[in-house]
Amino acid sequence: HRLIRRQRQMCIRDRSLVETLGLVYPEKKWHFIVGLSQDKDPEGFFAPLKPRAQRIVVCNTGISRSARFEKIAPLLEDFSGEVIFEPRLKKAFRILSRSGSDDDIIIITGSFYLVGEALKWLKESGIKIQIP
């Protein structure tokens, strides 16, 4: 019962993320760096992201409970954009930032471990962070 509730809350939160991004960045092209733990619902997580995302980079969360790429790959087969599996956060960010333009925004989401690592690294690197 607890797992079902967690998954439902995660789906609602992810829909809320997409709704918020749509209000704050309606004209931007969205590129996601995503890292999930094994105990999350990746299908529910990706469902609201896929219609708006240009690219999704699946990254390792940096913990042993990180969701395996093999589990996530089949869920992104119907995604019309580009999917990249890159285990390292810094390299994932470089891939997206090098090929981006002013119309692009990189969104790092999923595991708190991944987001925490990203915030620390981006701050240390002097990269501008926007939190909607």
Salt bridges, closest charged atoms under 4 A:
ASP14 OD1 - ARG13 NH2 3.57
ASP39 OD2 - ARG6 NH1 3.84
ASP39 OD2 - ARG65 NH1 3.60
GLU70 OE1 - ARG68 NE 3.36
ASP78 OD1 - LYS50 NZ 2.74
GLU86 OE2 - ARG88 NE 3.10
ASP104 OD1 - HIS31 NE2 3.32
